[in-house]
Amino acid sequence: MSTDTGDDTPGIGLSDAGRAAADLVADVLERRASASGAAAREVIAERFRAAARGDDEPDPSVVDALAAFRSLAPTVWAGRTSLPDEEIALMARTLDRVAARRRHRREAAGGRRTVLAGSAGISDPASDWAREVRALLEDSPTPTPTLLGELGAGVEMEDAARWSLDAGPEHARLLIERAGECWDGGSGARGGSYANIYRAARRAGGWDDAPSPTPERASGVVSTSTALAPVVSDVRFTDAVRSVRRVRGRQTLVQSLVGAIRDGGDVREVLVGHAGMGKTTVAAEVARQVSELGLPTFWITAQDDSALVAGLEQVALARDVPLSEVQAAHRRATTTRAYVERLWTLMESQRRASGSLLVLDDTTSEIVADCLHHVRAGVAMIVTTRSGTPGEWAPGRLRSMRELHRFHAEQVVLDRFELARDEAGRHSTGPTARGEEMARRICALLPGLPLALTSVGDLLARGGLPDLDRIDRVTARTAGDTVRAVYEVCLDALGADRALGRVLLRLLACFAPDELVPGRIVERLGALDAVIAAWRSELPVDVVRGLRGGDAVQGIAALVRVGLVERAGPAWERAVRVHPALAEQSRRDFGDGPATVFLDTLALQMLEAERAQLDAGRPADWPAVLAIEPHVHELVESPALGPARVGDDLGARVLALADRTSTALTRSGRHEAATALLDGALASYGWLGGEHPAVLAAQLTRAWMTALDRGGDLPQARRRLEALASICTRVLGPDAEVTISVLDTLGWVLAELDELGEARELLDVVVRRRRGSGAGGARAALAARHRLAWVRVMLGEGHAGVEEFREVLADRIQALGSEDHLDVLSTMYRLAWALSRLRRHEDAREQFQALLERSERLLGADHPLTLMVRSRVAWSAMWAGDLRVAKKLYTDLIPTQEKVLGEAHRRVLVNAHNLAVLGMRLGNPVAAEEELRRIVVAKEELLGSDHALSMDSREMHAWALFRCGRAEEADRELVALLADRRRVLGEAHPATVDARYLTARVVLHRGRLADAQERLEELLADAAAHAVTVDRRILLRARHSLAVARGLQGAQREASRELRSVLRSQTMEFGSDDEDVLSTRDRLVWVDAVMGRRESLVVAARAVRDDRVRVLGADHPHTATSRYRLAWSLLLVGLLPSASREYDDLVHDLEGLRGRSHPHTVRARIGRLQLWRMTGRVSELLPEADDVVRAATEVQGPLAVATLRAEEERAQVAVVRGELSDAAQRFREVRDRQSRVLGSNHLDVRRLYRLEGGVRGGPVPTPDSYPVR
């Protein structure tokens, strides 16, 4: 326990090393001229230079010994030490930074006071290592050749990174340390750790395969740019400061700042002052008033670079900077400073930040000063900090927050009376005369420190009588003295409960300072006698005496009454929090003895009990998970729980708590917060060893999170899990719960990687082991069954999978006792998905719609899981044939997904793919082709060219080319795709089967009938022999195409029979309005015409046209085909006026929609040329025929079927004009090319032989000889 010595350096109950550190500080403070004093100055200065660079933190004992020193104003420092001014400033900033790291490092992962949830952005590990090494060598005082020569590297700077990766960790460590940096402590001003960056690069490059017991942080640039959390644009001001009735003594400052912001003035204010001086209160009041004016207001607690970057990223997103641009800026940045500059540039490019306020609170980041240079007109910035000079903060305006005038100090105290009465539910009548007198006397003794005034005011307002004589004795010259005085006086006011209050206050200081501690956590303590029983022999007498017979709830209520603890949050929760300055004073009071370990352990027990009551899959519990996250993070970083103080068992408990909390955060959608917490825990408790069960369990969770983060790094997750499986099997045994969980997660990852056979085998093993051993309990067994059913459906066992999903769903509802659980939602989702795979689209759509309503109620409209369900609702609508509804759903969904997930996220790209395909099916293949081309590039960049999703988009892009009439390009792309499908997936995979069918379709369209027929017959034979599994729709389409191929080769009767059989099956399975049904009906019109069945030809053609107009719309390409077929049918039966009207209308509409050279327009113009020949419009024939040939040649190529038919029609024009020799030559040339391209059996080739013979002396064929498709 500390004693009050009356000196600026407290006597602290420390170890011998701690006392030595305190003595060194005393040497500095008293300016001893001895050699030891000089040595002290140099030691301390060097340690703080290292800490300022971010290499490492000073020893906790040094920080504690310097605490009183830090409480002095910088001008007092200069007068009491012989240190240079720049060293004083360095020590001040570093002490602030170290304290901030201890309390607030968690905020890089999305704590309450930053506006972004995020984690360290991951870039290419090898590039990160090379960038760090280059920067290190450039900054090193030792010349690079000398440094590398000493290490025996024999390389230049450009090759140093590669050399170090080849040479191994020891050589890399020597390189870093010889260059003046710390291997494990950090990487200069860039954040991260050289050791972790090196390990990540080694694993990425294949040098190391085993998982690291410590987390990887590959990037040297601090970033959180992959957040899934929704954007928060305004600060919750009531959470920023302690409850205040009104701001006292700073009204003029507040009004001037608000007025300048309102008028668009240049506001770059830096509020400087000690802890408790009211900086945050002023900033929050300005922010509140500015927000009420309707101006965008953003609040970032920027204690370090991570928190600053986290907030700026979220502000950029709120200002409509695309997430993809934020991520690209991170990838390109070489330093955190450069990344921040790029973020500012992106925000300025939006030109939307005018008339807004950005508050950077409690900052110690040196980069914040750079931000002041980027602020442009109309954007206000307020910075709060504990130290700095005008030169350091230029061009900002520095305002020193000084003590309040005595009048305003009295008002602060008196305001607490009103607040106390309001809390008690009584009408506020103001303080009594005695209360006013006491307030005046207190303010005469206390300096005007708002924190101290507020605490003592609370004590007085709630009926306490502070010991004014003690205040007079203890209070002296500095803000630090004032806080210590308030601490002691308020504890004295507890009377007999002083010992209990002192211990409970130190217990609360184990939690995250200035963060709410939920009341239910405190209430878990209850009676304290049982708590101290196991520790009685090890604790100081005063701690045992303080806790004996005490009641935690009543004790904390007493701390609230005397102003040392504040109640906040909803009344039902009764949450409490402690100001950081009071928490620090409490920690100094207790020192670092056994009591500190005991209280941290007690805090651990409280958090363990709270976490045990929370279910990570129950959305109703997520607010409670978010509430404990900062406190778990604080405990993870507690020095009292380090390897020198506690054993493996206690360390494993802390790591397990962080592990379970990270899992809950991940399931709630806070992936980046979870990553930061678990990475920090693995780093802090790596001393347990890489094979400790708790470390292995945490590594499993980290691998699972890797598969989820940033859209899912599945290959990296697989490598980690395979290495973990080997270690767990060897160390823990094959039936251990962790081992089985590793295999379970690995099975899921393999399935996501489309390695379904291996996943099936692994999940079968997991299900058997869980059933046999009971490992993990019923919920774990249900999860394994769920995943196995999912894999079975993907392997084609759809009916069995649906039944298993139904059983798992019922069992999960029974086991969980509620349907409002993520596990239940997950199984409902997969059940609907499985139904859609069985083409029960209406059932699936109904299930997805019900799931969407529940997901929106439980999770919110923009939660990633809700967005997944919305995408499935759109998908099921598309497959149910409701194309326009599906397009509307996708169009509404994708912008929200892009904002939440980023434009390059795999789910966004999948939905963009589906929307493009919908556009093609709805008649806009040109726009679909352009969009699919973009999506192919994006998917290949994200996933690789061999990924299933990339090849899906390549397939649809080829089909879009075909729909645009670019059949030759489509043919080339599909042939290449089919080869890749076979190489990657094998011949029997359904995706390979689809590619085989589409390739045959394009080959058929290009007139290579024999080739197409052979491909289709092989496909159908494989399906009949069960060598491949062919989707039923694809199977019927293949039969349809094969009938067309045979019909074009003269087997019209066989083609007619097969098409009618296909039509019956399609109508029965898909309904009469299905696209495929209408397509087969249209093809039958052509077959009947070729066979001479003219009786009902026009009626059938008109019926197909009308149905396509009704189902697809008048402008759809398929509708244009049916309009063409109707005009052609009218021509064949001799209804020439009607045919003329149909052709003219069709050509006019197509020229307006798609242009004169579009393949559909060219086809209609060819048909109209036939009509003009028959109706004698000779003068128009020649220019139109020449233009049609030109258009077909330019767009489709000289050997395309349409081009050959256009040239055939040009020869017919020559016949009509009497140019028989020219006509014969043209017919011969066209026939030769058709024979080469289409084969001698094609109907078009046979017709050309007849036409050529007619020109040489035979009859000119009549229109019924033209079997135009």
Secondary structure, 3 states (H helix, E strand, C coil): CCECCCCCCCECCCCHHHHHHHHHHHHHHCCCCCHHHHHHHHHHHHHHHHHHHCCCCCCHHHHHHCHHHHHCCHHHHHHHCCCCHHHHHHHHHHHHHHHHHHHHHHHHHCCCCCCCCCCCCCCCHHHHHHHHHHHHHHHCCCCHHHHHHHCCCCCCHHHHHHHHHHHCHHHHHHHHHHCCCCCCCCCHHHCCCHHHHHHHHHHHCCCCCCCCCCCCCCCCCCCCCCCCCCCCCCCCHHHCCCCCCCCCCCHHHHHHHHHHHHCCCCCEEEEECCCCCCHHHHHHHHHHHHHHCCCCEEEEECCCHHHHHHHHHHHHHHCCCCHHHHHHHHHHCCCHHHHHHHHHHHHHHHCCCCCEEEEEECCCCCHHHHHHHHCCCCEEEEEEECCCCHHHHCCCEEEECCCCCHHHHHHHHHHHHHHHHHHCCCCCCCCCHHHHHHHHHHHHHCCCCHHHHHHHHHHHHCCCCCCHHHHHHHCCCCHHHHHHHHHHHHHHCCHHHHHHHHHHHHHHCCCCCCCCECHHHHHCCCECHHHHHHHCCCCCHHHHHHHCCCEHHHHHHHHHHCCCCEEECCCCCCEEECCHHHHHHHHHHHCCCHHHHHHHHHHHHHHHHHHHCCCCCCHHHHHHHHHHHHHHHHHHCCHHHCCCCCCHHHHHHHHHHHHHHHHHHHHCCCHHHHHHHHHHHHHHCHHHCCCCHHHHHHHHHHHHHHHHHHHCCHHHHHHHHHHHHHHHHHHCCCCCHHHHHHHHHHHHHHHHCCCHHHHHHHHHHHHHHHHHHCCCHHHHHHHHHHHHHHHHHHCCCHHHHHHHHHHHHHHHHHHHCCCCCHHHHHHHHHHHHHHHHCCCHHHHHHHHHHHHHHHHHHHCCCCHHHHHHHHHHHHHHHHCCCHHHHHHHHHHHHHHHHHHHCCCCHHHHHHHHHHHHHHHHCCCHHHHHHHHHHHHHHHHHHHCCCCHHHHHHHHHHHHHHHHCCCHHHHHHHHHHHHHHHHHHHCCCCHHHHHHHHHHHHHHHHCCCHHHHHHHHHHHHHHHHCCCCCCCHHHHHHHHHHHHHHHHHCCCHHHHHHHHHHHHHHHHHHHCCCCHHHHHHHHHHHHHHHHCCCCCCHHHHHHHHHHHHHHHHCCCCHHHHHHHHHHHHHHHHCCCHHHHHHHHHHHHHHHHHHHCCCCHHHHHHHHHHHHHHHHHCCHHHHHHHHHHHHHHHHHHHCCCCHHHHHHHHHHHHHHHHCCCHHHHHHHHHHHHHHHHHHHCCCCHHHHHHHHHHHHHCCCCCCCHHHCCCC
